Amino acid sequence: MSTCASFITSFWNDQLADHGRQYLFLVLVGFVGSFAFIRISTRLMRSPRVPWWPGSVVSEGGVHVHHLVFGIVTMMASGVVSFALLETAFWYEVCALLFGIGLGLTIDEFALWLYLDDVYWSKEGRASIDATLLAVAAMGLILLGAAPFEIHADTAWDLIGTVAVTLFILGMAVICFAKQRLYHGAIGLFVWPLVIYGALRVGKPNSPWARRFYGERRPRLQAKSERRFPPDRPSERVKERFRDLIGGVTHEEYQARLASSTRNQKAGS
């Protein structure tokens, strides 16, 4: 027990506090913890095997209060309090943890921001899983010491060069996002060869980039994009299984599984 406590103390002091990363670490812990809890909770809510698990929060008028509301309020409160207690290290750490908790609850319904519709268990709702993985990856890289941009301003030419490189990398990231190469764009902000690779490669067939620059204007590129990104490609199947593992299957697949299970039980009886 003492060895474990010593390891935790050493990790906190040497790896986090000495580098000023303890607050981001607490944000990440709160983020991952609240996201994991709310995903487990929502999966239990729709399972007929655990009727004792509390359901969604619904007002007397029938309004479903989404958990992102609680996340936004938590982030707002922790942010305001952290500014008020900026010089109080303990409470600032508490606020960082609370901010991460609120962030996890909010990002879990990222698809609701995007589509302005309750698509939590639909195909479109998978955007929340992708947003969560990107956020965890970005915070993890920063904790490991990676920085998206480093400003060097020893001379005017250093500043000009830094700004030019920064704008170039941001431009490449925007192209990646427009091509729906999200991981290339997000992780590439920290590992710049990746963002350049993603920007130079063909975009996905239904991406904003493809709609603007492919299609009838450049049918060869459209055809190349469709060959490169078929709906049933192996990498997409792996991603879908990973999304199922983290966030649960879509409503359609879940209902199909329930129906199949019911048929099997009737056949067995």
C-alpha positions in Angstrom: 0.0 0.0 0.0 2.8 2.4 0.9 4.6 1.5 -2.4 1.4 2.4 -4.4 1.0 5.7 -2.5 4.7 6.5 -3.1 4.3 5.8 -6.8 1.2 8.0 -7.0 2.9 10.9 -5.1 6.0 10.6 -7.3 3.9 10.5 -10.4 1.9 13.6 -9.4 4.9 15.6 -8.3 7.5 14.6 -10.8 5.5 14.0 -14.0 2.6 16.4 -13.5 3.0 19.2 -11.0 6.6 19.9 -11.9 5.5 20.4 -15.6 2.3 22.2 -14.8 0.2 19.4 -16.2 -1.8 18.4 -13.1 -4.8 20.4 -14.1 -5.1 18.9 -17.6 -4.6 15.5 -16.1 -7.5 16.0 -13.7 -9.6 17.3 -16.7 -8.8 14.1 -18.6 -9.6 11.9 -15.6 -13.0 13.6 -15.1 -13.7 13.5 -18.8 -13.0 9.8 -19.3 -14.7 8.9 -16.0 -17.9 10.8 -16.7 -18.0 9.6 -20.3 -17.6 6.0 -19.3 -20.2 6.3 -16.5 -22.8 8.0 -18.7 -22.3 5.5 -21.6 -22.7 2.6 -19.2 -25.8 4.3 -17.7 -27.5 4.9 -21.1 -26.8 1.3 -22.1 -28.3 0.0 -18.9 -31.4 2.3 -19.4 -32.4 0.6 -22.6 -31.7 -2.9 -21.4 -34.8 -4.8 -20.2 -32.6 -6.9 -17.9 -32.0 -4.0 -15.5 -35.4 -2.3 -14.9 -34.1 -1.1 -11.6 -31.6 1.3 -13.2 -32.8 5.0 -13.2 -34.1 6.2 -16.5 -33.8 9.6 -18.3 -34.6 12.8 -16.6 -38.0 14.0 -17.9 -39.9 17.0 -16.7 -43.6 17.0 -15.7 -44.3 18.5 -19.1 -42.6 15.6 -20.8 -39.4 17.4 -21.8 -36.4 15.1 -21.9 -33.5 16.9 -20.1 -30.4 15.6 -21.9 -27.3 15.0 -19.9 -25.4 17.5 -21.9 -27.4 20.1 -20.0 -25.9 18.9 -16.7 -22.5 18.9 -18.4 -22.8 22.5 -19.6 -23.9 23.7 -16.2 -21.1 21.9 -14.5 -18.5 23.4 -16.9 -20.0 26.9 -16.4 -20.0 26.6 -12.7 -16.5 25.1 -12.4 -15.1 27.7 -14.8 -16.5 30.6 -12.9 -15.4 29.2 -9.5 -11.9 28.5 -10.8 -11.5 32.1 -11.8 -12.6 33.2 -8.4 -10.2 30.8 -6.6 -7.3 31.1 -9.1 -4.7 31.2 -6.3 -6.1 28.3 -4.3 -4.4 25.3 -5.7 -6.7 22.6 -4.1 -9.9 24.2 -5.2 -8.5 24.9 -8.7 -7.7 21.2 -8.9 -11.3 20.4 -7.8 -12.6 22.7 -10.5 -10.4 21.1 -13.1 -11.9 17.7 -12.2 -15.4 19.0 -12.3 -14.8 20.7 -15.7 -13.6 17.4 -17.1 -16.8 15.7 -15.7 -18.9 18.3 -17.4 -17.0 18.0 -20.6 -17.5 14.3 -20.7 -21.2 14.6 -20.3 -21.3 17.3 -23.0 -19.1 15.6 -25.6 -21.1 12.4 -25.2 -23.9 14.2 -26.9 -21.8 15.9 -29.5 -24.0 14.5 -32.3 -26.9 16.5 -30.7 -24.9 19.7 -31.2 -24.1 18.7 -34.7 -27.5 17.6 -36.0 -29.8 19.4 -33.6 -31.7 16.2 -33.2 -31.7 13.3 -30.7 -29.6 10.9 -32.8 -27.9 9.3 -29.8 -28.5 5.7 -30.9 -28.5 6.2 -34.6 -25.7 6.0 -37.2 -25.2 9.8 -37.0 -24.8 9.5 -33.2 -21.5 7.8 -33.8 -20.0 11.3 -34.2 -20.1 11.5 -30.4 -17.8 8.5 -30.1 -15.3 9.9 -32.7 -15.3 13.3 -31.0 -14.6 11.7 -27.7 -11.7 9.7 -29.0 -10.2 12.8 -30.7 -10.5 14.8 -27.5 -8.8 12.0 -25.4 -6.1 11.7 -28.0 -5.4 15.4 -28.0 -5.3 15.7 -24.2 -3.2 12.6 -24.0 -0.6 14.0 -26.4 -0.4 17.3 -24.6 0.1 15.4 -21.3 3.0 13.6 -23.0 4.6 16.9 -23.9 3.4 17.4 -27.4 2.4 20.8 -28.5 0.5 21.7 -31.6 2.4 25.0 -32.1 5.5 26.5 -30.7 6.0 30.2 -31.1 9.6 31.3 -31.6 10.0 35.1 -31.6 13.7 35.7 -31.0 13.8 37.7 -34.2 11.2 39.1 -36.6 12.1 36.4 -39.1 11.5 33.7 -36.5 8.1 35.1 -35.8 7.2 35.3 -39.5 8.4 31.8 -40.1 6.5 30.4 -37.1 3.3 32.1 -38.1 3.7 30.9 -41.7 4.2 27.3 -40.6 1.3 27.5 -38.2 -1.0 28.8 -40.8 0.2 26.1 -43.2 -0.5 23.3 -40.7 -3.9 24.8 -39.8 -4.7 25.0 -43.6 -3.8 21.3 -44.0 -5.9 20.4 -41.0 -8.9 22.2 -42.5 -8.5 20.3 -45.7 -8.3 17.0 -43.8 -11.6 17.9 -42.0 -13.2 18.9 -45.3 -12.2 15.5 -46.7 -13.6 13.8 -43.5 -10.1 12.6 -42.6 -10.8 13.5 -39.0 -8.0 11.6 -37.3 -5.4 12.9 -39.8 -6.5 16.4 -39.2 -6.7 16.3 -35.4 -3.7 14.2 -34.6 -1.8 15.9 -37.4 -1.9 19.1 -35.5 0.6 17.5 -33.1 2.4 15.2 -35.7 2.6 17.5 -38.8 3.6 14.8 -41.4 0.3 13.1 -40.7 -1.8 16.2 -41.5 0.1 16.8 -44.7 -0.4 13.1 -45.7 -4.1 13.4 -45.0 -4.5 16.6 -46.9 -2.8 15.2 -50.0 -4.8 12.0 -50.1 -8.2 11.6 -51.7 -11.3 12.7 -49.7 -14.2 10.5 -48.7 -17.0 10.3 -51.3 -19.6 12.1 -49.2 -17.3 14.7 -47.7 -17.7 18.4 -48.2 -14.5 18.4 -50.2 -15.8 15.7 -52.6 -19.1 17.5 -53.1 -17.2 20.7 -54.0 -14.4 19.3 -56.1 -15.4 15.8 -57.2 -18.7 14.6 -58.6 -19.5 15.7 -62.1 -16.6 18.2 -62.1 -14.0 15.4 -61.7 -15.7 12.1 -62.2 -12.3 10.2 -62.1 -11.6 11.5 -58.6 -15.1 10.7 -57.5 -14.7 7.2 -58.8 -11.3 6.9 -57.1 -12.8 8.1 -53.8 -15.6 5.6 -54.0 -13.2 2.7 -54.7 -10.9 3.9 -51.9 -13.8 4.2 -49.3 -16.4 1.5 -50.0 -19.0 1.3 -47.1 -17.9 -2.3 -46.3 -14.2 -1.8 -46.3 -12.3 -3.8 -43.5 -11.1 -0.7 -41.7 -14.6 0.7 -41.4 -15.9 -2.6 -40.0 -13.1 -2.5 -37.4 -14.1 1.1 -36.5 -17.7 0.1 -36.2 -16.9 -2.8 -33.9 -14.8 -0.5 -31.8 -17.6 2.1 -31.6 -20.0 -0.7 -30.6 -17.7 -1.7 -27.9 -17.4 1.8 -26.5 -20.8 3.3 -27.2 -23.1 0.4 -27.8 -24.8 -0.7 -31.0 -27.3 1.5 -32.9 -31.0 1.3 -32.1 -31.8 -0.7 -35.2 -29.1 -3.4 -34.5 -30.1 -3.5 -30.8 -33.8 -4.1 -31.7 -32.8 -6.8 -34.1 -30.7 -8.5 -31.4 -33.6 -8.3 -29.0 -36.0 -9.8 -31.6 -33.6 -12.6 -32.3 -33.1 -13.3 -28.6 -36.9 -13.4 -28.1 -37.3 -15.8 -31.0 -34.6 -18.1 -29.7 -36.2 -18.1 -26.2 -39.6 -19.0 -27.7 -38.0 -21.8 -29.8 -36.2 -23.1 -26.7 -39.3 -23.2 -24.6 
